[in-house]
Amino acid sequence: MQADTSHSNCSEKNITIAGAGPVGTLLAVILARHGHQVNLLESRPDSRSHNIYQGKSINIALSDRGWLALESVGIATQVKENAIAMKKRVMHAVDGTISEQAYGKNEQAIWSVSRSGINEQLLDLAEREPLINITFEQRLIDVDFDSAQASFCQDHTIHKVHADILFGADGAYSKVRRLAQETPRFSYSQSYMPQSYIELHIPANEDGSFKMDADALHIWPRKDFMLIALPNPDGTFTCTLFLDFQGQVSFSALTQRSDVIEFFESNFADAMPLLENPIDDFMAKTANPLFLVNVDPWVINNKVALIGDAAHAMVPFYGQGMNCGFEDCRVLNELITQHQNNWSEIFPAYQTARKVNADAITELAKRNFIEMSELSGQASFLLQKKIEAEFHQRHPELWTPLYSMVTFSPLLPYSEALAIGDIQHKIMQQIMRIPDIEVCWQEEFVYQKLLQLTEAAFKKEDSKNA
């Protein structure tokens, strides 16, 4: 007689999560609510009693995918109380001219959220779950990929943590992922972008008010480099300068104070009165690299899995890194319910559902540097976006702009958004070649042609996929 294994597959598990950042903590809450005992371990001190975010992005852009995941654990409203809606992009040209582009329609926005704030709110939520045990200053030393047992070090003492399952939610520099590279048939690649970045700061006015529009993400696009600024609730802006690491105009080349002054004054003259000590900051700070990670598989032996940046570290140019990590958690939540806690089914489904979509948003994020640093300052690009927005108004069922698909369509997989966006790009290339398009763009014939091209392209795509 065959043994009944259904109980062992579906019973509550003992789960270790390495990494108590926002993704790891959200994951812990989801798993605990499915009845699993969760050990959440973090290498750093507790940010609620130590300032561990020095030099790290003060804020992140949260969009609909992230909000949907937070709603699933009932914390979205609380997080939104400390978030700022950014409804538009504001572009600052070299000559100080300002242009704007709405992110979506009506009240659609991406939200500037404090990285440490959202992590601390999630930690508070996790602490209220009786099945979660959180410990800090636990450095991961080793993982047994056959048993999901892990070794952690605290105060020079190594201790073993036993589990049925282990999740690596330990970020872009994941130790779980590094250890996984020693397992058979684990593919790993890491590539660096030419750009690196440093963070700069715009203080609030003396009365605590903002020095620029607060409901916007500000960009100073300069083709090969750019400065961006996101608002904080205290009236300040967190600014990030993206610049090549090497080359004629780069972090490596700009070592003399006089050259740095000239670089800022010639490229960011209108930002100079706003920024706080940009020259001193530039001289003092070490540029951080931007890299992408591609791994396969995300799940090893149906025992150990990667999630969030540990599985798909990407560049920040689409503002989707944390949104994608939160979406990993939301999708996993749905799969646990669907497969009734049977992890031999959940893990393969998780890998299939998430890997293709993480690859897609990683590709889109890489491409978006060109859009932000170069195209966003061009009149032809802004006109193209206007035409797309008008066509979307006329035919919402036929055309949603790529940015809206990624940012405001949380149930549309990233991979589908990428595929549709590529078709739209080819169509718009033809539209932008219409003679004198900048004069006649509001004429009816433009939208008739756009309608014909769109219907033909998607008909062709449908027959290809049939």
C-alpha positions in Angstrom: 0.0 0.0 0.0 1.3 3.5 -0.9 1.9 5.9 1.9 -0.2 9.0 2.1 2.2 11.9 1.6 -0.5 14.6 1.2 -0.2 15.6 4.9 3.5 16.1 4.8 3.2 18.1 1.6 0.5 20.4 2.9 1.4 20.7 6.6 2.8 23.9 8.1 6.5 24.3 7.3 9.4 25.7 9.3 10.8 28.5 7.0 14.0 30.5 7.2 14.2 33.9 5.4 17.6 35.4 5.1 17.2 39.2 4.8 14.7 41.4 6.7 14.6 44.2 4.1 11.2 45.2 2.7 10.8 42.1 0.5 12.0 39.6 3.1 9.7 41.1 5.7 6.6 41.2 3.4 7.3 37.6 2.5 7.5 36.6 6.2 4.1 38.1 6.9 2.5 36.3 3.9 4.1 32.9 4.9 3.1 33.3 8.5 -0.5 34.0 7.5 -0.5 30.7 5.6 0.3 29.0 9.0 4.1 28.6 8.5 6.6 29.1 11.3 9.0 31.8 10.0 12.5 32.6 11.2 13.4 36.0 9.7 17.1 36.8 10.1 18.9 40.0 9.1 22.7 40.7 9.0 22.4 44.4 9.9 21.2 45.9 13.2 17.5 46.8 13.6 17.0 50.1 11.6 14.3 51.2 14.1 17.0 51.7 16.7 20.1 52.2 14.5 20.6 54.4 11.4 21.7 51.8 8.9 20.5 53.6 5.8 23.3 56.2 5.7 24.4 56.8 2.1 21.5 54.6 0.7 18.5 55.9 -1.3 16.3 57.7 1.2 13.3 57.1 -1.0 12.0 54.7 -3.7 9.3 55.0 -6.3 6.3 52.7 -5.5 3.8 52.1 -8.2 0.6 50.0 -8.6 2.3 46.6 -8.5 3.9 47.4 -5.1 0.7 48.9 -3.7 -1.3 45.7 -4.8 1.2 43.6 -2.8 0.9 45.8 0.3 -2.9 45.8 0.0 -2.8 42.0 0.2 -1.4 42.2 3.8 -3.5 45.3 4.7 -0.7 47.8 5.1 -1.1 50.0 2.0 -3.2 52.7 3.6 -0.7 53.1 6.4 2.3 53.3 4.0 0.5 55.8 1.8 0.1 58.3 4.8 3.9 59.0 4.5 4.1 58.8 0.7 4.2 61.6 -1.9 2.3 61.3 -5.2 4.5 62.2 -8.2 2.0 62.7 -11.0 4.5 63.9 -13.6 8.0 64.1 -14.9 9.5 67.6 -14.9 12.5 68.0 -17.3 15.1 70.7 -16.7 17.0 71.7 -19.9 20.6 73.0 -19.8 19.3 76.5 -20.4 16.9 76.3 -17.5 13.7 75.7 -19.6 11.2 73.4 -17.9 8.9 70.9 -19.6 6.4 68.5 -18.1 5.0 65.1 -19.0 2.2 63.5 -17.0 2.9 59.9 -16.0 -0.7 58.7 -16.5 -4.2 60.2 -16.7 -6.4 61.7 -14.0 -4.8 61.0 -10.6 -2.4 58.3 -11.7 0.9 58.7 -10.0 4.0 56.9 -8.8 4.8 57.5 -5.1 7.9 58.6 -3.4 8.3 56.4 -0.3 10.9 56.3 2.4 13.0 53.1 2.1 13.6 52.9 5.8 10.1 54.0 6.7 8.4 51.2 4.6 10.9 48.6 6.0 10.1 49.7 9.6 6.3 49.6 9.0 6.6 46.1 7.6 8.8 45.0 10.5 6.2 46.4 13.0 3.6 44.4 11.1 5.7 41.2 11.1 6.4 41.5 14.9 2.6 41.3 15.5 2.5 37.9 13.8 2.8 35.2 16.4 4.5 32.7 13.9 7.4 35.1 13.0 10.6 35.3 15.0 12.9 38.2 13.9 16.6 38.4 14.8 19.1 41.0 13.8 22.9 41.0 13.4 22.9 37.4 12.1 25.5 37.0 9.3 24.8 34.1 7.0 27.8 31.8 6.7 26.6 28.7 4.9 23.5 27.0 3.4 22.9 23.3 3.0 20.9 23.2 -0.3 19.7 19.6 0.4 18.2 20.2 3.8 17.6 24.1 3.9 19.7 24.2 7.1 21.7 27.4 7.4 24.6 28.6 9.6 24.5 32.1 10.9 27.2 34.0 12.9 26.4 36.4 15.7 29.1 37.9 18.0 31.7 35.3 16.7 29.4 32.4 17.6 28.1 30.2 14.8 24.7 28.6 15.2 22.7 26.4 12.9 19.1 27.2 11.9 17.0 24.1 10.8 14.2 24.5 8.4 12.1 22.8 5.7 12.5 25.7 3.3 14.9 28.7 3.0 14.3 31.9 1.1 17.2 34.2 0.1 15.7 37.7 0.3 19.1 39.2 1.1 19.3 41.7 -1.7 21.5 42.5 -4.7 24.6 41.3 -3.0 22.9 38.1 -1.8 25.0 35.6 0.1 22.4 32.8 -0.5 22.9 33.4 -4.3 26.7 33.4 -4.0 26.5 30.1 -2.2 24.1 28.7 -4.8 26.8 29.3 -7.4 28.5 26.2 -6.0 25.5 24.0 -6.7 25.3 21.9 -9.9 23.7 23.5 -13.1 23.3 27.0 -11.5 23.7 29.7 -14.2 24.8 33.1 -13.0 25.8 36.3 -14.8 26.4 39.8 -13.5 27.0 42.8 -15.8 27.8 46.4 -15.0 26.2 49.4 -16.6 28.7 52.1 -17.8 27.1 54.5 -15.3 27.6 54.7 -11.5 25.8 57.0 -9.1 26.1 59.2 -6.1 23.4 60.8 -4.0 23.0 64.5 -3.5 20.6 66.6 -1.5 18.2 69.5 -1.9 17.2 70.9 1.5 13.7 72.3 2.3 13.1 76.0 2.5 13.4 77.5 6.0 9.7 77.2 6.5 9.8 73.5 5.6 8.3 73.9 2.1 9.7 72.4 -1.1 12.0 74.3 -3.4 10.5 72.8 -6.5 7.2 71.1 -7.5 6.7 68.3 -4.9 4.2 66.3 -7.1 6.9 65.4 -9.6 10.0 63.4 -10.3 12.5 65.9 -11.6 15.1 65.1 -14.3 18.0 67.0 -15.7 18.6 64.9 -18.9 22.1 65.4 -20.4 22.3 62.4 -22.8 25.2 60.4 -21.3 24.4 61.4 -17.8 21.5 62.8 -15.7 20.5 64.1 -12.3 17.1 63.1 -10.8 15.3 64.3 -7.7 12.5 62.7 -5.7 10.6 64.5 -3.0 10.6 63.5 0.7 7.8 64.3 3.2 10.1 66.7 5.1 10.3 69.1 2.2 13.7 67.9 1.0 14.6 66.1 -2.3 16.8 63.1 -2.6 18.9 63.6 -5.8 20.9 61.0 -7.7 23.6 61.8 -10.2 24.1 59.0 -12.8 27.4 59.4 -14.7 29.8 57.1 -16.5 32.3 55.5 -14.3 35.1 56.0 -16.8 35.6 58.1 -19.9 36.0 61.8 -20.8 33.2 63.0 -18.7 33.0 60.5 -15.8 33.6 60.0 -12.1 37.1 58.8 -12.8 37.9 61.9 -14.9 36.4 64.5 -12.5 38.9 64.5 -9.7 40.0 68.1 -9.6 37.7 70.5 -7.7 37.9 73.1 -10.5 36.7 70.5 -13.0 33.8 69.4 -10.8 32.7 73.0 -10.4 32.8 73.6 -14.1 30.9 70.3 -14.7 28.1 71.3 -12.4 27.9 75.0 -13.5 27.8 74.1 -17.2 25.4 71.2 -16.9 23.2 71.9 -13.9 23.3 75.7 -13.5 19.6 75.9 -12.5 20.1 73.1 -9.9 23.2 74.7 -8.3 21.3 77.2 -6.1 19.0 74.4 -4.9 21.6 71.7 -4.1 23.3 71.5 -0.7 27.1 71.4 -1.1 27.1 69.4 -4.4 30.8 70.0 -5.0 31.9 68.8 -1.6 29.5 65.9 -1.8 30.8 64.9 -5.2 34.5 65.1 -4.1 33.8 63.2 -0.8 31.6 60.4 -2.1 32.6 57.1 -3.8 30.4 56.3 -6.8 28.2 53.2 -6.4 28.1 50.8 -9.3 24.9 49.8 -11.2 24.7 46.1 -12.1 22.3 43.6 -13.3 22.0 40.0 -12.2 20.7 37.0 -14.1 20.3 33.7 -12.4 18.7 30.4 -13.3 17.2 28.5 -11.5 15.7 30.6 -8.7 14.7 27.4 -6.8 17.2 24.7 -5.8 16.0 21.2 -4.8 12.6 22.5 -4.0 14.2 23.6 -0.7 15.9 26.9 -1.3 14.6 29.8 -3.3 15.7 33.3 -4.2 13.3 36.3 -4.2 13.5 40.1 -4.8 16.9 41.6 -5.7 18.6 38.3 -4.8 16.9 36.8 -7.8 16.8 39.7 -10.2 18.9 42.8 -9.2 18.2 45.4 -11.9 19.1 49.0 -12.6 16.8 51.7 -11.1 15.7 53.4 -14.3 12.1 52.1 -14.4 11.6 52.5 -10.6 10.4 48.8 -10.5 13.1 47.0 -8.4 11.1 46.9 -5.2 7.8 46.8 -7.0 9.0 43.6 -8.8 10.2 42.2 -5.5 6.8 42.9 -3.8 5.1 41.4 -6.9 7.2 38.2 -6.4 5.7 38.0 -2.9 2.1 38.6 -4.1 2.3 36.0 -6.8 3.9 33.5 -4.4 1.0 34.2 -2.0 -1.5 33.3 -4.7 0.4 30.2 -5.7 0.5 29.0 -2.1 -3.3 29.2 -2.0 -3.8 27.7 -5.4 -1.5 24.7 -4.7 -2.8 24.4 -1.1 0.7 24.7 0.6 2.2 21.9 -1.6 5.7 23.2 -2.1 6.7 20.6 -4.7 4.0 22.3 -6.9 4.4 25.9 -5.6 8.1 26.2 -6.3 8.1 25.2 -10.0 5.1 27.4 -10.6 6.8 30.3 -8.8 9.9 29.9 -11.0 7.8 29.7 -14.2 5.6 32.7 -13.3 8.4 35.1 -12.1 11.6 34.4 -14.0 10.3 35.5 -17.5 8.7 38.6 -16.0 11.8 39.6 -14.0 13.9 39.2 -17.2 11.4 41.5 -19.0 11.5 44.3 -16.5 15.3 44.1 -16.2 15.5 44.7 -20.0 13.0 47.5 -19.8 14.9 49.2 -16.9 18.1 49.0 -18.9 16.5 50.6 -21.9 14.8 53.3 -19.8 18.2 55.0 -19.1 18.2 56.3 -22.7 14.6 57.5 -22.4 15.3 59.4 -19.1 18.8 60.8 -19.9 18.4 61.6 -23.5 14.9 61.3 -25.1 12.9 62.9 -22.3 14.6 66.2 -23.2 13.7 66.0 -26.9 10.7 67.7 -28.4 10.0 64.8 -30.8 9.9 62.3 -28.0 7.5 64.4 -26.0 5.4 64.8 -29.1 5.3 61.1 -29.6 4.1 60.6 -26.0 1.4 63.2 -26.6 0.2 61.3 -29.7 0.2 58.0 -27.8 -1.8 59.6 -24.9 -4.4 61.0 -27.3 -4.7 57.7 -29.1 -5.1 55.9 -25.7 -7.9 58.3 -24.9 -9.7 57.5 -28.2 -9.0 53.7 -28.1 -8.2 52.6 -24.5 -9.0 49.0 -25.4 -6.4 49.0 -28.3 -3.5 51.0 -26.9 -2.1 51.6 -23.4 1.3 53.4 -23.4 4.2 51.1 -22.3 4.9 53.2 -19.2 1.3 52.8 -18.1 1.4 49.1 -18.8 4.4 48.7 -16.5 3.4 51.2 -13.8 -0.4 51.3 -13.7 -1.5 47.9 -14.9 -0.5 45.7 -12.0 -2.1 42.5 -13.3 -0.5 42.6 -16.7 2.7 40.6 -16.7 5.9 42.5 -17.4 6.7 40.1 -20.2 3.5 41.0 -22.0 4.1 44.7 -21.5 7.5 44.3 -23.1 6.2 42.4 -26.1 3.3 44.8 -26.7 5.7 47.8 -26.2 8.0 46.5 -28.9 5.1 46.3 -31.4 4.0 49.8 -30.4 7.5 51.2 -30.9 7.6 50.0 -34.5 4.1 51.5 -35.1 5.1 54.9 -33.6 8.3 55.0 -35.7 6.1 55.0 -38.8 3.8 57.7 -37.3 6.7 60.0 -36.4 7.9 59.8 -40.0 4.7 61.5 -41.3 5.8 64.7 -43.0 5.5 67.8 -40.7 4.1 65.6 -37.9 5.0 68.3 -35.3 2.4 70.6 -37.1 -0.3 68.1 -38.1 -0.2 65.7 -35.1 -3.7 66.7 -34.0 -5.2 66.0 -37.5 -7.7 63.2 -37.8 -5.7 61.3 -40.6 -2.8 60.8 -38.1 -5.1 58.8 -35.8 -6.8 57.0 -38.6 -3.4 55.8 -39.8 -2.4 54.9 -36.2 -5.6 52.9 -35.9 -5.0 51.0 -39.1 -1.4 50.2 -38.2 -2.3 49.1 -34.7 -5.2 46.8 -35.8 -3.0 45.2 -38.5 0.0 44.7 -36.2 -2.0 43.0 -33.4 -4.0 40.9 -35.9 -0.7 39.6 -37.2 0.5 39.0 -33.7 -2.7 37.1 -32.8 -2.5 34.9 -35.9 1.2 34.2 -35.0 0.2 33.1 -31.5 -2.9 31.1 -32.5 
